[in-house]
C-alpha cells in the first residue's frame, strides 16, 4: 500500500488529508482523480486530522499530492 498526503490550498486556509492506495497507483493518478471530482462536484469530503471535513470546490486554488515514505510516518 502507498500512502499519500494531499494538500488543498483554499482562499483562506490549508487542509491536508492522508490517502492510502494500492501499490501501483502514483501521485499523478490521484491528482487526476481529484481534479475530476472537483470538476463535477460542488463539495469534496475529506478526512483531515480534525475528522471529516467538507470543502467548497470553488474555493480550492491549489492541490498538491505527495507520497509519504515510512521515515516520514515514523516521525509523527
PALUMKE-436155 format. One record per residue (C-alpha): x, y, z; residue number from 1. Coordinates in Angstrom, 3 decimals. Example, Ala and Ser with C-alpha at 12.3 -4.5 7.8 and 13.67 -1.06 7.14 Angstrom:
((12.300,-4.500,7.800),1) ((13.670,-1.060,7.140),2) 
//
This chain:
((0.000,0.000,0.000),1) ((1.213,3.514,-0.843),2) ((0.450,6.412,1.447),3) ((-0.074,9.892,0.036),4) ((-0.610,13.311,1.562),5) ((-2.967,15.627,-0.282),6) ((-2.743,19.326,0.494),7) ((-5.629,21.594,-0.519),8) ((-4.909,25.321,-0.506),9) ((-8.110,27.311,-0.306),10) ((-8.746,31.066,-0.255),11) ((-8.183,31.417,3.477),12) ((-6.820,28.106,4.808),13) ((-4.873,24.945,4.084),14) ((-6.356,21.478,4.598),15) ((-4.486,18.187,4.380),16) ((-5.527,14.559,4.282),17) ((-3.697,11.253,4.061),18) ((-4.821,8.702,1.477),19) ((-3.860,5.009,1.281),20) ((-3.996,3.412,-2.175),21) ((-2.700,0.291,-3.966),22) ((0.987,-0.092,-4.749),23) ((0.572,0.507,-8.464),24) ((-1.077,3.935,-8.018),25) ((1.073,7.039,-8.480),26) ((0.655,10.604,-7.225),27) ((-0.263,11.853,-10.705),28) ((-3.148,9.412,-10.924),29) ((-4.517,10.561,-7.575),30) ((-4.216,14.177,-8.714),31) ((-6.175,13.443,-11.908),32) ((-8.843,11.612,-9.906),33) ((-9.230,14.599,-7.553),34) ((-9.427,17.091,-10.423),35) ((-12.258,15.062,-11.979),36) ((-14.125,15.002,-8.647),37) ((-13.664,18.748,-8.194),38) ((-14.829,19.484,-11.747),39) ((-18.072,17.554,-11.255),40) ((-18.906,18.342,-7.610),41) ((-19.667,21.430,-5.587),42) ((-18.244,19.952,-2.395),43) ((-15.488,17.493,-1.567),44) ((-15.447,15.357,1.584),45) ((-12.018,14.798,3.083),46) ((-10.664,13.131,6.206),47) ((-8.448,15.650,7.976),48) ((-6.801,15.362,11.378),49) ((-9.874,17.058,12.887),50) ((-12.231,14.458,11.394),51) ((-14.488,14.646,8.347),52) ((-14.427,17.952,6.548),53) ((-16.402,19.350,3.629),54) ((-14.585,21.629,1.202),55) ((-16.285,24.006,-1.205),56) ((-14.601,23.124,-4.508),57) ((-14.972,26.676,-5.845),58) ((-12.561,27.854,-3.133),59) ((-9.780,25.356,-3.913),60) ((-6.862,27.173,-5.531),61) ((-4.105,24.553,-5.481),62) ((-3.743,20.812,-4.890),63) ((-0.516,19.035,-4.055),64) ((-0.206,15.249,-3.881),65) ((2.978,13.797,-2.407),66) ((3.933,10.269,-1.449),67) ((4.737,9.558,2.175),68) ((7.601,7.210,2.883),69) ((7.980,5.188,6.047),70) ((10.558,7.568,7.559),71) ((8.087,10.461,7.475),72) ((5.414,8.320,9.112),73) ((7.707,7.300,11.974),74) ((8.485,10.948,12.823),75) ((4.834,11.637,13.749),76) 
//
